[in-house]
């Protein structure tokens, strides 16, 4: 189970880091989506920082488990918030976007006790 935890955690960290990078670049499709969800574009920098800290925390957590646990919980809450935001905006066609990130963070959190 330890190997599964490491693999899922590294994948979750890579996904969160990639999502943070997209927030930094701010492509037009992302700005359009944020407008549709009622989220101001000015918060993208803060959202990028949260995702990057979560990604780094997951990786640090491989050596310092409490940090990884906190990062996994934080990312699960973050991506649950993303799902709620999309649902609240009634933009149902985009609901699939945060789900893989949520699944990876939840997988890391779920495998944590076995590691």
Protein Blocks (a to p, Z undefined) as FASTA:
>chain_A
ZZmmmmmmmmmmmmmmmmmmmmmnopaklmmmmmmnopafklmmmmmmmmmmmmmmmmmm
mmmmmlmmmmmmmmmmmmmmmmmmmmmnopaklmmmmmmmmmmmmmmmmmmmmZZ
